[in-house]
Amino acid sequence: MFEMIKQAASMKKEMGKIQKDLERKTVDYSHAGGKIEVVARGDMTIQSIRIDPVSIDPDKAARLEELIAGAINGALKTAKKEAAKEMSKMTGGMGLDGLLG
């Protein structure tokens, strides 16, 4: 029993380390043929958004908003996949990937 508690404590410490690493890791996601680029962090936050100035047309604001939402969602999905991959390295395929949300 003590060994199991020790193992759980070690796993918790390792998960904390991986989560800190994910905060620094970034993924780039390009959307709409490169018109919108989003950089997301492994902690599911957005670091930056770049919009090609050609895409900025005041008469088409709704379309630009859709493109931005698509780019952000794509970047976060990619970041989540990367985070799950990192976590699965630690969990050894124990099926704990759902911990990331």
GIDAWO-V460082 format. One record per helix or strand of 3 or more residues. SS is the DSSP state (h for helix, s for strand). FROM is the first residue (numbers start at 1). TO is the last residue. Records with the same first field share a line. If there is no record, write none. Layout:
SS = FROM-TO  FROM-TO
//
This chain:
h = 2-24  53-55  58-91  97-100
s = 26-31  36-41  46-51
//
